[in-house]
């Protein structure tokens, strides 16, 4: 079971890192294109009237499947929410396309986002508890327990530990 968990975590980490890399790369390209498009030189002379008489032929739009770097096969299995599982293969290599796995199977991305959300909430709660624990300060009690040691006494120092405690690896054991 541990091997399956480790393999799943590895695949999820690889998918997330690949997706983030591709997102970053695409964002940089879009920014570069936007900057170059704005900074492109403008024509100095107005266009002739003849240019407007003939409309350019409409560009054929490629279908989304043609633009994707993977092909998808629908499997008979379904996810827990009832959606069909899809198996994407890279068009060039024929191997499993990890980015395609995430995009073609939204269940994986949704569960990953839920996991990140839960992790974030857990970290926030832990930070709150940690911050509150430092603010409590010294506790005043009515009755001192019998085995309590005064912080200022010599018993609290490692040198005052008994021979038995020293033999068990207490600090001060030299």
C-alpha positions, 0 to 999 in steps of 0.5 A, spaced: 500 500 500 505 504 501 508 503 494 502 505 491 501 511 495 509 513 493 508 512 486 501 516 486 505 522 490 510 521 485 506 522 479 502 527 482 508 531 483 510 530 476 504 532 473 503 538 477 511 540 476 510 539 468 503 543 468 506 549 472 512 549 467 508 549 461 503 554 464 509 559 466 512 558 459 505 559 456 505 566 460 511 568 458 510 567 451 503 571 451 506 577 455 512 577 450 507 577 444 503 582 447 509 586 448 511 585 441 504 586 438 503 593 442 510 595 440 510 593 433 511 599 428 505 602 425 504 603 417 506 610 416 501 611 410 494 610 410 491 604 406 488 605 399 481 604 398 482 598 394 485 594 400 478 594 403 474 592 397 476 585 397 475 581 404 481 576 406 479 569 406 477 567 412 482 563 416 480 556 418 480 554 425 483 548 427 479 544 432 481 543 439 483 536 438 488 538 433 492 543 437 493 538 443 499 535 443 496 528 445 490 524 443 485 521 448 482 514 448 476 514 453 476 508 458 470 504 460 472 505 467 469 511 471 471 516 476 468 516 483 464 522 481 461 518 475 465 521 469 469 517 464 476 516 465 480 518 459 487 516 457 492 521 453 498 519 449 503 524 446 502 524 439 510 524 438 512 519 443 506 515 444 507 515 451 502 517 457 502 525 456 502 527 464 499 534 462 493 531 458 492 526 464 490 532 468 486 536 462 482 530 460 481 528 467 478 534 471 477 529 477 484 529 478 485 536 478 479 537 482 482 533 488 489 536 487 486 543 489 482 540 494 488 537 497 492 543 497 486 547 500 486 542 506 493 543 506 493 550 506 487 550 512 491 545 516 498 550 516 494 556 517 490 552 523 497 550 526 500 557 525 494 560 529 495 554 535 503 555 535 502 563 535 497 562 541 501 557 545 507 562 546 502 567 548 499 563 554 505 565 558 506 562 565 500 558 568 498 559 575 496 553 579 493 552 586 496 546 587 504 544 585 504 537 583 509 533 588 514 532 582 515 539 580 521 542 580 523 549 581 526 552 575 531 556 579 533 550 583 539 546 582 535 540 581 533 542 574 540 543 572 543 537 568 549 536 573 544 535 578 541 529 575 542 522 578 547 517 577 541 512 574 539 518 569 546 519 567 547 512 565 541 512 561 544 518 556 542 524 560 545 531 558 551 532 562 553 524 561 560 525 559 
